[in-house]
């Protein structure tokens, strides 16, 4: 298999005057958890439908597992697991009946069906609930069953559209752990569409940011964070006064200062060395206890990219 699981080149999809996907060029490495990030209406779901061959591109091209989405969509769907925004389960059936139905649809041999269903229900901690009607379940349990259904044919690539949307904190955390375990144990490529930045930062080895169908940035979370124009320094100390904070804020390389009790958070422009700030504070009687520097988190990077793209319009 190619080391690239998903590849698009100048992929476009227009709905009248609306450019839902606008010249999207991406490469998703095999075995990666690839985060596809963007606000609602940015083109994420349309991109997934294009990758599955459910929509024809207006221009450009895309391949999944080496198969062309225009001419070989059946080959792609035979090898891809999919969880869209709705779980798409038969709520009047039990968990076992749901998976049995889809296993038959996948033409799984009878001898293999029962064993595979048991493995998946145990894997997502639903085996003890297997004879319950799905309509009585919580949203989190339904989404875990939808993930189990997507994994029935042991897909090489898994496409997920907002998989934790609508879940409570505990259910969302459990689903993220299931995905991380899936990649770790089976090497499945995961294409994760989300607008949850914390989720992407926890799970993804690479991310792409999209807005209004256009790609704004792509790379590892660390790479995107390193490209931001600011970094933060957290200074914990005794003796900080408002006058000293104002003095620090007046330095030309300081963009913002916030004080929270003993802790002062200083935002610096670029990769400025914070040592002069520490020296300045010490010379004014501040007793430093800890200095910690970090880059912007992925949510801050995302918001910066959104603001920059708005300014360009």
GIPE-V879103 format. One record per pair of residues at least 6 apart in sequence whose C-alpha atoms are under 8 Angstrom apart, sorted by sequence separation. I is the first residue (numbers start at 1). J is the second residue. D is the distance in Angstrom with one decimal. If there is no record, write none. Layout:
# GIPE-V879103
i	j	d
I	J	D
I	J	D
This chain:
# GIPE-V879103
i	j	d
13	19	6.2
14	20	5.7
28	34	6.7
38	44	7.0
49	55	5.7
50	56	6.3
62	68	6.1
63	69	5.7
67	73	7.4
121	127	4.7
182	188	6.7
183	189	7.0
194	200	7.5
209	215	6.0
210	216	5.5
218	224	7.5
248	254	7.3
249	255	7.1
258	264	5.7
259	265	6.3
282	288	7.2
12	19	7.4
13	20	5.7
14	21	6.9
37	44	7.6
50	57	6.6
61	68	7.6
62	69	5.8
69	76	7.4
164	171	8.0
183	190	7.7
200	207	7.6
208	215	7.1
209	216	5.5
210	217	7.5
217	224	7.6
249	256	6.2
257	264	7.0
258	265	5.2
12	20	7.6
13	21	5.0
14	22	7.9
36	44	7.0
61	69	7.5
62	70	8.0
67	75	6.9
90	98	6.4
134	142	7.0
150	158	7.6
164	172	5.3
208	216	7.5
209	217	5.3
249	257	5.8
257	265	5.7
258	266	6.6
12	21	4.8
13	22	6.7
46	55	7.9
61	70	7.9
67	76	6.4
89	98	6.9
118	127	6.9
121	130	7.5
208	217	5.7
209	218	6.4
248	257	7.6
257	266	4.6
11	21	6.9
12	22	4.7
103	113	6.3
208	218	4.2
256	266	5.9
257	267	6.4
278	288	7.8
11	22	6.6
12	23	5.1
51	62	6.7
65	76	7.2
164	175	7.2
207	218	5.7
208	219	6.6
255	266	7.7
256	267	5.1
10	22	7.4
11	23	4.8
12	24	6.6
50	62	8.0
51	63	7.3
64	76	6.4
206	218	7.4
207	219	5.6
245	257	6.8
254	266	7.0
255	267	5.5
256	268	7.4
10	23	3.8
11	24	4.8
51	64	6.8
56	69	8.0
57	70	7.8
100	113	7.1
206	219	5.4
207	220	5.9
254	267	6.0
255	268	5.7
9	23	7.2
10	24	4.9
11	25	6.5
56	70	6.5
100	114	7.9
206	220	4.2
207	221	6.5
245	259	7.7
254	268	4.7
255	269	6.5
9	24	6.2
10	25	5.2
126	141	7.8
205	220	5.9
206	221	6.3
253	268	5.9
254	269	6.3
8	24	6.6
9	25	4.4
53	69	4.9
204	220	7.9
205	221	7.1
253	269	5.6
8	25	4.9
9	26	6.8
52	69	6.6
53	70	6.3
100	117	7.5
204	221	7.7
7	25	7.4
8	26	5.1
51	69	6.1
99	117	6.5
7	26	5.6
8	27	6.6
50	69	7.2
53	72	8.0
54	73	7.8
126	145	7.7
253	272	7.1
6	26	7.6
7	27	4.5
53	73	4.9
124	144	6.3
143	163	7.3
201	221	6.7
6	27	5.7
7	28	6.4
52	73	6.2
53	74	7.9
96	117	7.2
124	145	7.5
143	164	7.9
5	27	7.6
6	28	5.0
20	42	7.0
21	43	5.6
240	262	7.1
4	27	6.4
5	28	5.7
6	29	7.2
20	43	5.1
53	76	8.0
176	199	7.7
180	203	6.7
239	262	7.9
4	28	5.7
5	29	5.5
6	30	7.9
52	76	6.5
121	145	7.7
124	148	7.1
238	262	5.9
4	29	4.4
5	30	4.7
21	46	7.2
52	77	6.2
237	262	5.4
3	29	5.8
4	30	5.2
20	46	6.9
21	47	6.8
236	262	5.6
237	263	6.4
3	30	5.2
121	148	6.9
139	166	7.5
140	167	5.8
176	203	7.3
236	263	4.4
2	30	7.5
120	148	5.7
139	167	6.5
140	168	7.6
235	263	5.6
236	264	6.4
163	192	8.0
234	263	6.8
235	264	5.2
248	277	6.8
141	171	7.9
158	188	7.0
160	190	7.4
162	192	7.3
234	264	5.9
235	265	6.3
120	151	7.7
140	171	5.3
144	175	6.8
157	188	5.7
158	189	6.1
159	190	6.0
160	191	6.2
161	192	6.4
162	193	5.5
163	194	7.7
234	265	4.7
235	266	7.9
120	152	7.6
140	172	7.3
156	188	5.4
157	189	4.6
158	190	4.8
159	191	4.8
160	192	5.0
161	193	4.8
162	194	4.8
233	265	5.7
234	266	6.5
248	280	7.7
13	46	7.9
155	188	7.3
156	189	6.4
157	190	5.9
158	191	6.1
159	192	6.2
160	193	6.0
161	194	6.7
162	195	7.5
232	265	6.7
233	266	5.1
248	281	7.9
95	129	7.5
96	130	5.5
157	191	7.5
159	193	7.9
232	266	5.6
233	267	6.4
95	130	4.9
96	131	6.5
117	152	7.4
232	267	4.5
233	268	7.5
94	130	6.4
95	131	6.2
116	152	7.0
231	267	5.7
232	268	6.1
23	60	7.2
94	131	5.3
95	132	6.6
230	267	6.4
231	268	5.3
244	281	7.0
94	132	5.0
95	133	6.7
230	268	5.3
231	269	6.6
93	132	8.0
94	133	4.1
95	134	6.0
230	269	4.4
231	270	6.7
93	133	5.3
94	134	5.4
229	269	5.7
230	270	5.0
231	271	7.0
244	284	7.3
92	133	5.9
93	134	6.2
229	270	4.8
230	271	7.4
233	274	7.2
240	281	7.9
91	133	6.4
92	134	6.6
93	135	7.8
228	270	7.5
13	56	7.7
91	134	4.7
92	135	6.0
13	57	5.1
14	58	6.1
90	134	7.3
91	135	4.2
12	57	5.7
13	58	4.7
89	134	7.8
90	135	7.9
91	136	7.9
108	153	7.9
11	57	6.7
12	58	5.4
13	59	6.9
239	285	6.6
240	286	5.9
11	58	7.8
12	59	5.0
102	149	7.0
106	153	7.0
239	286	4.6
11	59	5.9
12	60	6.0
238	286	5.8
239	287	6.3
10	59	7.2
11	60	4.2
103	152	6.7
237	286	6.6
238	287	5.1
10	60	4.7
11	61	5.4
95	145	7.2
99	149	6.0
102	152	8.0
103	153	7.8
237	287	5.4
238	288	6.6
9	60	5.8
10	61	6.7
11	62	6.7
237	288	4.3
238	289	7.6
8	60	7.7
9	61	5.5
236	288	6.3
237	289	5.0
8	61	5.8
9	62	6.3
89	142	7.7
99	152	7.8
235	288	7.3
236	289	5.5
237	290	6.8
8	62	4.2
124	178	7.0
235	289	7.7
236	290	5.0
7	62	5.6
8	63	6.3
87	142	6.5
235	290	5.8
236	291	6.4
6	62	7.5
7	63	5.2
87	143	5.8
234	290	7.9
235	291	4.6
6	63	5.7
7	64	6.5
89	146	7.0
234	291	5.7
235	292	6.5
6	64	4.6
88	146	7.3
233	291	6.9
234	292	5.0
5	64	5.8
6	65	6.2
87	146	5.4
233	292	5.6
234	293	6.1
5	65	4.8
6	66	7.7
233	293	4.3
4	65	7.4
5	66	7.2
232	293	5.7
233	294	6.5
231	293	7.4
232	294	5.4
2	65	7.3
83	146	6.5
231	294	6.1
232	295	6.0
1	65	7.4
2	66	7.3
83	147	6.5
231	295	4.6
232	296	7.1
82	147	8.0
230	295	7.2
231	296	5.9
230	296	7.2
83	150	6.6
228	295	7.9
82	150	5.5
228	296	7.1
81	150	4.5
226	295	6.7
81	151	6.0
225	295	6.1
226	296	8.0
225	296	5.7
81	153	7.7
225	297	6.4
81	154	7.9
225	298	6.5
228	301	6.6
79	153	7.5
81	155	5.5
224	298	7.6
79	154	7.9
80	155	5.0
81	156	7.9
83	158	8.0
84	159	8.0
79	155	5.1
80	156	6.2
81	157	6.3
82	158	5.8
83	159	6.4
84	160	6.0
85	161	5.4
225	301	6.3
79	156	6.1
80	157	5.0
81	158	4.6
82	159	4.9
83	160	4.9
84	161	4.8
85	162	5.9
221	298	6.7
224	301	7.0
79	157	7.0
80	158	5.7
81	159	6.2
82	160	6.0
83	161	6.2
84	162	7.3
85	163	6.7
80	159	7.3
84	163	7.4
83	163	7.0
85	165	7.8
216	305	7.0
65	157	8.0
209	302	7.3
216	309	7.7
211	306	7.3
201	298	6.4
211	309	8.0
198	298	7.3
197	298	6.1
198	299	7.1
197	299	5.2
197	302	7.9
48	159	7.1
48	161	7.7
45	161	6.6
44	161	7.8
45	193	7.5
44	193	6.2
33	183	7.6
32	183	7.8
5	157	7.5
31	183	6.9
34	189	7.8
36	191	7.0
40	195	7.3
31	187	5.0
32	188	7.6
33	189	6.1
34	190	6.0
35	191	6.2
36	192	5.8
37	193	6.0
38	194	6.8
39	195	5.6
31	188	5.3
32	189	5.1
33	190	4.7
34	191	5.0
35	192	4.8
36	193	4.6
37	194	5.3
38	195	5.4
30	188	7.6
31	189	4.3
32	190	6.3
33	191	6.2
34	192	5.9
35	193	6.0
36	194	6.2
37	195	5.4
30	189	5.5
31	190	7.4
33	192	7.0
35	194	7.1
37	196	7.8
29	189	7.7
37	197	7.7
37	200	8.0
35	200	5.9
44	210	7.8
43	210	7.5
42	210	6.3
43	211	7.3
35	204	5.6
42	211	4.8
43	212	6.5
44	213	7.9
33	203	6.7
34	204	5.5
35	205	7.9
37	207	7.0
42	212	4.5
43	213	5.0
33	204	4.8
34	205	6.2
35	206	6.2
36	207	5.9
37	208	5.9
38	209	5.7
39	210	8.0
41	212	7.1
42	213	5.4
32	204	7.5
33	205	5.5
34	206	5.0
35	207	4.3
36	208	5.1
37	209	4.7
38	210	5.0
39	211	6.9
32	205	6.1
33	206	6.7
34	207	5.5
35	208	6.2
36	209	6.2
37	210	6.1
38	211	5.8
32	206	7.3
34	208	7.7
36	210	7.4
5	189	7.2
24	213	7.5
22	212	7.8
23	213	8.0
24	214	6.4
25	215	7.7
21	212	7.3
22	213	4.9
23	214	6.8
24	215	6.1
20	212	6.5
21	213	3.9
22	214	5.2
19	212	7.3
20	213	4.9
21	214	6.5
22	215	8.0
19	213	6.4
